[in-house]
Amino acid sequence: MTEIFGAGKLLATENFEYFDVYLVVGIWYVIMIYAYTLLQKLLEKRLARRFGEEAA
């Protein structure tokens, strides 16, 4: 799987639309990080319930 920024860089150089491509890439990064953060919080809550408050 190609890194998103690398793919965006190739696309931007083909079309000379750097701002648009990097804006979309940045938005995708924010969405992925937000989803990962939510998943991490759910996992931490589940582990805290299972193993007690020491895991939190």
Buried (B, 14 or more C-beta within 10 A) or exposed (E): EEEBBEEBBEBBEEEEEEEEBBEBBEEEEEEEEEEEEEEEEEEEEEEEEEEEEEEE
